[in-house]
Amino acid sequence: MTKEIQVQSAITCPHCGHIKEETMPTDACQFFYECENCYTVLKPNTGDCCVFCSFGTVKCPPIQAGTSCCG
């Protein structure tokens, strides 16, 4: 039984609180994300592989699949 991978995640800017629904890449990590409201460039928190794992409502597709995201 395979778990369905979600590709939509709502990313929240920790600086201004702006939330935007985004489609995550399925084959790569996204290390940087620019908030469209305050223009802050987000980077993953220590220990996270991408901005979706740090600031999104859903972890990135490789992590959901149980594989290594980057490396």
C-alpha positions, 0 to 999 in steps of 0.5 A, a space after each residue: 500500500 503506497 501513501 499518496 504524495 501531496 504536492 500542494 503546501 501552504 507556506 507561511 512566512 515567519 516574518 510577516 505571516 503571509 500564507 501562499 499555496 504553492 506546488 512543491 517540486 517532486 524531484 528537487 529540494 527548494 532551498 530558497 523561497 521569496 515571500 511575495 508580501 515582504 520579500 524576505 528570502 526564506 531558507 530551511 531551518 537547521 535540520 530541515 532539507 527545504 523551505 517546505 519542511 520548515 514553513 509549509 503545511 506539508 513536508 516535501 514529496 521525497 520526505 513524504 515518500 520516506 526517501 532522502 530529499 537531498 544528498 
